[in-house]
Amino acid sequence: MKLVRIRMIVLAAIVTGLVFAGASYAQQIDEGQDQPYRGKADEVLKKLNLSAQQEVKIKEFQDINRGKTKELRLNLKEKRKELMEELDKPNSDTARIKVLTSDLKDIEGRLIEHRVNGVIQMKEVLAPEQYRTFSDTLKNMRKEDFGRKRRR
């Protein structure tokens, strides 16, 4: 009886530890922050010593681009969900699957095109040295993120 009680206490301690460990690693996201890199992007832009005119232009297309990116990602998420639901049906409609797949490719293509247009916009606003600094900083951020994700 005593052994069973000790096991239950140990098990409860382990479960409690796991719950609190998970909560300690969770990140709190601000309500207004739709993108996790928004704060980092602002840091990167500060490093570039932008003129007032450059800041205004970048702010304008950032606002437009964020809205468009969010819209495309939501569309992508919805189409993926529709595709998964169709695939999970016992009698899936092959024609519907092909249409959804085509829609997914179209949205992903538009996302890529949107990203490339954003890079071109940045190149038009920034001086060559500023763009090189901007590009190098983003590459380093991606490497750091990749390293963190691999360690998890």
C-alpha positions as CSV (number, residue, x, y, z in Angstrom):
1,M,0.0,0.0,0.0
2,K,2.8,2.4,0.9
3,L,4.6,1.6,-2.4
4,V,1.5,2.4,-4.4
5,R,1.2,5.7,-2.6
6,I,4.8,6.7,-3.3
7,R,4.4,5.8,-7.0
8,M,1.3,8.0,-7.2
9,I,3.2,10.9,-5.6
10,V,6.1,10.5,-7.9
11,L,3.8,10.3,-10.9
12,A,1.9,13.4,-9.8
13,A,5.2,15.3,-9.4
14,I,6.4,14.3,-12.9
15,V,3.1,15.4,-14.4
16,T,3.2,18.7,-12.6
17,G,6.8,19.2,-13.7
18,L,5.9,18.6,-17.3
19,V,2.9,20.9,-17.2
20,F,5.0,23.8,-15.7
21,A,8.0,23.1,-18.0
22,G,5.7,23.4,-21.1
23,A,4.2,26.6,-19.7
24,S,7.7,28.1,-19.1
25,Y,8.7,27.6,-22.7
26,A,5.5,29.1,-24.2
27,Q,5.8,32.5,-25.7
28,Q,3.3,35.2,-25.1
29,I,2.3,36.9,-28.3
30,D,1.0,40.5,-28.2
31,E,-2.5,40.9,-29.5
32,G,-1.4,43.4,-32.2
33,Q,1.5,41.3,-33.4
34,D,0.4,39.1,-36.2
35,Q,3.9,38.2,-37.3
36,P,6.6,36.9,-35.0
37,Y,9.4,38.7,-36.8
38,R,7.8,42.2,-36.8
39,G,9.9,43.3,-33.8
40,K,13.0,41.9,-35.3
41,A,12.3,43.6,-38.6
42,D,12.1,46.9,-36.9
43,E,15.5,46.2,-35.2
44,V,17.0,45.4,-38.6
45,L,15.7,48.6,-40.2
46,K,17.2,50.6,-37.3
47,K,20.6,49.2,-38.2
48,L,20.3,50.6,-41.7
49,N,20.4,54.3,-40.8
50,L,17.4,55.1,-43.0
51,S,16.5,58.6,-44.2
52,A,13.1,59.9,-43.3
53,Q,11.9,59.4,-46.9
54,Q,13.2,55.8,-46.9
55,E,11.4,55.1,-43.6
56,V,8.1,56.5,-45.0
57,K,8.3,54.4,-48.2
58,I,9.2,51.2,-46.4
59,K,6.5,51.7,-43.8
60,E,3.9,52.2,-46.6
61,F,4.7,49.0,-48.4
62,Q,5.2,47.0,-45.2
63,D,1.6,47.9,-44.2
64,I,0.3,46.9,-47.6
65,N,2.5,43.7,-47.8
66,R,1.5,42.5,-44.4
67,G,-2.2,42.7,-45.2
68,K,-1.7,40.9,-48.5
69,T,0.5,38.2,-47.0
70,K,-2.0,37.6,-44.2
71,E,-4.8,37.2,-46.7
72,L,-2.8,34.8,-48.9
73,R,-1.8,32.7,-45.9
74,L,-5.4,32.5,-44.7
75,N,-6.5,31.4,-48.2
76,L,-3.7,28.8,-48.2
77,K,-4.8,27.5,-44.8
78,E,-8.4,27.2,-45.8
79,K,-7.6,25.3,-49.0
80,R,-5.3,22.9,-47.1
81,K,-8.1,22.2,-44.7
82,E,-10.5,21.6,-47.6
83,L,-8.1,19.3,-49.2
84,M,-7.5,17.3,-46.0
85,E,-11.2,17.0,-45.4
86,E,-11.8,15.8,-49.0
87,L,-8.9,13.3,-48.7
88,D,-10.3,12.0,-45.4
89,K,-13.7,11.2,-46.9
90,P,-14.3,7.5,-47.5
91,N,-15.3,8.3,-51.1
92,S,-13.1,11.2,-52.1
93,D,-14.0,13.1,-55.3
94,T,-10.8,13.0,-57.4
95,A,-11.9,15.9,-59.5
96,R,-12.4,18.1,-56.4
97,I,-9.0,17.0,-55.1
98,K,-7.4,18.1,-58.4
99,V,-9.1,21.5,-58.2
100,L,-8.0,22.0,-54.6
101,T,-4.4,21.0,-55.5
102,S,-4.4,23.4,-58.4
103,D,-5.8,26.2,-56.1
104,L,-3.0,25.4,-53.5
105,K,-0.3,25.7,-56.2
106,D,-1.8,29.0,-57.4
107,I,-1.9,30.5,-53.9
108,E,1.7,29.3,-53.1
109,G,2.9,30.8,-56.4
110,R,1.2,34.1,-55.5
111,L,2.9,34.0,-52.1
112,I,6.3,33.5,-53.7
113,E,5.7,36.3,-56.2
114,H,4.6,38.5,-53.4
115,R,7.8,37.8,-51.4
116,V,9.9,38.5,-54.5
117,N,8.1,41.8,-55.1
118,G,8.8,42.8,-51.5
119,V,12.5,42.2,-52.0
120,I,12.4,44.2,-55.2
121,Q,10.7,47.0,-53.4
122,M,13.3,47.0,-50.7
123,K,16.1,47.1,-53.3
124,E,14.5,50.2,-55.0
125,V,14.3,52.1,-51.7
126,L,17.7,51.1,-50.1
127,A,21.1,52.1,-51.2
128,P,23.3,49.1,-52.3
129,E,25.3,49.0,-49.0
130,Q,22.0,49.3,-47.0
131,Y,20.5,46.4,-48.9
132,R,23.6,44.3,-48.4
133,T,23.4,44.9,-44.6
134,F,19.7,44.2,-44.7
135,S,20.1,40.9,-46.6
136,D,23.1,39.7,-44.5
137,T,21.2,40.4,-41.3
138,L,18.1,38.4,-42.5
139,K,20.3,35.5,-43.5
140,N,21.9,35.4,-40.1
141,M,18.4,35.6,-38.4
142,R,17.3,32.6,-40.5
143,K,20.4,30.6,-39.5
144,E,19.8,31.4,-35.9
145,D,16.1,30.3,-36.2
146,F,17.1,27.2,-38.0
147,G,19.6,26.3,-35.3
148,R,17.0,26.9,-32.5
149,K,14.4,24.7,-34.3
150,R,16.9,21.9,-34.8
151,R,17.8,21.9,-31.1
152,R,14.2,21.4,-30.0
